Amino acid sequence: MSIRSFIPNAFTSLNLAFGCLAIIEIFEGRLENVIYYTVLSGVVDFFDGFLARLLKSTSNIGKDLDSLADMVSFGVVPALVVYKMLQTSTPGTYWPYVAVLIAVMSGLRLAKFNNDTRQSDRFFGLPTPANACLINSLAYLAAVGIWTEYLNQWIVLVGLAIGTSILLIADIPMMAFKFKKLGRKGNEGKYAFLLISLAMIVLLKLVAIPLIIVLYIVGSIVGHIFTPK
């Protein structure tokens, strides 16, 4: 393996490692820590693709490794988080198994992405990193006492599992932050979203994460509706 191939694959491997560490946190009952590993996975996941394109070192191995890492970090992890939360809110029932849908639909979403040529400049369906950030940030908020009375209700958690699973495979165009050029022209919407997101994080910190993801979903859907066909 050449050094050019090693660098992006090393970032992808970090993504997988952070996913495994997140699973350990779930097993240990520290759901509030999972979001930190998810954010780290998201950062290295962004840079592995960026570096692969920059170094012109894309490969089938890198592509497969990326999907496997994403499946763990952004598919299995949020599914286990919802499973543990449902176990707490509805002990002794079968409702926690609804969380398996998140992992299954994440796998389908990743498989579609790898074989859908339309997704070069936008996504179709909610990206798995965004879905994982939404679910794991809500788990963080519930664990630290924010919105706990709502987030610990089984009906909310089941609705979250089913709703996000549908969004993962829905054929809805979603904004992709893949800049073909860094100028403002043609990227106005992306830059506006990033600036709003940054302001929300500064003001609200981790509370901003689920709000940003909801804004991303709603903005993408509204943009699709009002974009001339």
URSULHU-V112272 format. One record per pair of residues at least 6 apart in sequence whose ideal C-beta (glycine too) atoms are under 8 Angstrom apart, sorted by the first residue. I is the first residue (numbers start at 1). J is the second residue. D is the distance in whole Angstrom. If there is no record, write none. Layout:
I J D
I J D
This chain:
1 9 7
2 57 7
4 55 4
4 56 7
4 57 4
5 57 5
5 59 6
5 61 8
5 62 7
7 51 6
7 55 7
7 57 8
8 48 5
8 49 7
8 51 4
8 52 4
8 55 7
8 57 6
8 62 6
9 48 7
9 61 7
9 62 6
9 65 6
11 44 5
11 45 8
11 47 5
11 48 4
11 51 6
12 44 7
12 45 8
12 48 4
12 62 7
12 65 5
12 66 5
12 69 5
13 65 7
13 69 7
14 40 8
14 41 8
14 44 5
15 41 5
15 44 5
15 45 5
15 48 7
15 66 8
15 69 4
15 70 7
15 73 6
16 65 8
16 68 7
16 69 4
16 72 6
16 73 7
18 37 5
18 38 8
18 40 5
18 41 4
18 44 7
18 73 6
19 37 7
19 41 6
19 69 7
19 72 4
19 73 3
19 74 8
19 76 7
19 77 6
20 72 7
21 37 5
22 33 8
22 34 5
22 37 4
22 38 6
22 41 8
22 73 7
22 77 5
22 136 8
23 72 8
23 76 7
23 77 6
23 80 6
25 31 7
25 33 5
25 34 5
25 37 7
26 34 6
26 77 7
26 80 5
26 81 6
26 84 6
29 84 8
31 81 6
31 84 6
31 85 7
31 139 5
31 140 7
31 142 8
31 143 5
32 139 7
32 140 5
32 143 4
32 144 6
34 77 7
34 81 6
34 136 5
34 139 6
34 140 7
35 133 7
35 136 4
35 137 5
35 139 7
35 140 4
35 206 7
35 209 7
37 73 8
37 77 8
38 73 7
38 74 7
38 77 7
38 78 8
38 129 8
38 132 5
38 133 6
38 136 5
39 133 7
41 69 8
41 73 4
41 74 7
41 129 7
41 132 8
42 129 5
42 132 8
42 133 7
45 66 7
45 69 7
45 70 7
45 73 7
45 129 6
48 62 8
48 66 6
49 66 7
51 57 8
52 58 5
52 59 8
52 62 6
63 114 7
67 110 5
67 111 8
67 114 6
70 106 8
70 110 6
70 128 6
70 129 7
71 103 8
71 106 6
71 107 6
71 110 6
71 128 8
73 129 8
73 132 7
74 106 6
74 128 4
74 129 5
74 131 7
74 132 4
75 102 7
75 103 5
75 106 3
75 107 6
75 110 7
75 128 6
75 132 8
76 103 5
76 106 8
77 132 6
77 136 7
78 102 5
78 106 8
78 131 6
78 132 5
78 135 4
78 136 6
78 164 8
79 99 5
79 100 6
79 101 8
79 102 4
79 103 4
79 106 7
80 99 7
81 99 8
81 135 6
81 136 6
81 139 5
82 96 8
82 98 8
82 99 4
82 102 6
82 135 6
82 139 8
82 157 6
82 160 7
82 161 5
83 96 5
83 97 8
83 99 4
83 100 8
84 96 8
85 139 6
85 142 7
85 151 7
85 152 7
85 157 5
86 95 5
86 96 4
86 98 7
86 99 6
86 154 6
86 157 5
86 158 7
86 161 8
87 96 5
88 152 7
89 152 5
89 153 6
89 154 5
89 157 6
90 96 7
90 154 4
93 154 8
95 154 6
95 157 8
95 158 6
98 158 5
98 161 5
98 162 7
99 161 5
101 161 6
101 162 7
101 165 4
102 131 7
102 135 7
102 161 6
102 164 6
102 165 6
102 168 8
104 165 8
105 165 4
105 166 8
105 168 4
105 169 5
106 128 5
106 131 7
106 168 6
108 168 7
108 169 6
109 125 5
109 126 8
109 127 8
109 128 6
109 168 4
109 169 6
110 128 6
112 124 7
112 125 7
112 169 7
113 119 6
113 123 7
116 124 6
118 124 6
119 176 7
120 178 8
121 176 6
121 178 6
121 180 7
122 173 5
122 174 7
122 175 7
122 176 5
123 173 7
123 174 4
123 175 7
123 176 5
124 170 8
124 171 6
124 172 7
124 173 6
124 174 7
125 167 7
125 168 5
125 169 5
125 170 5
125 171 7
125 172 6
125 174 7
126 164 7
126 167 4
126 168 5
126 170 7
126 172 8
126 174 6
126 217 7
127 174 7
127 176 8
128 168 7
130 174 8
130 213 5
130 216 6
130 217 8
131 164 5
131 167 7
131 168 6
131 213 8
133 209 6
133 210 8
133 213 6
134 164 7
134 209 7
134 210 5
134 213 4
134 214 8
135 160 7
135 164 7
137 206 6
137 209 4
137 210 5
137 213 8
138 147 8
138 151 6
138 160 7
138 210 5
139 151 8
140 206 6
141 147 5
141 148 8
141 151 6
141 206 7
141 207 7
141 210 7
142 148 5
142 151 4
142 152 6
146 207 6
150 156 6
151 157 7
167 217 7
172 220 7
172 221 6
172 224 6
173 220 7
173 223 8
173 224 5
174 216 7
174 217 8
174 220 4
175 189 7
175 190 7
175 193 7
175 216 7
175 219 7
175 220 5
175 223 7
177 190 6
177 194 8
179 187 6
179 190 7
181 187 8
184 191 6
189 219 8
189 223 7
193 215 8
193 216 7
193 219 7
196 215 7
197 208 7
197 212 5
197 215 8
200 208 4
200 211 6
200 212 6
201 208 5
201 209 8
201 212 8
204 211 7
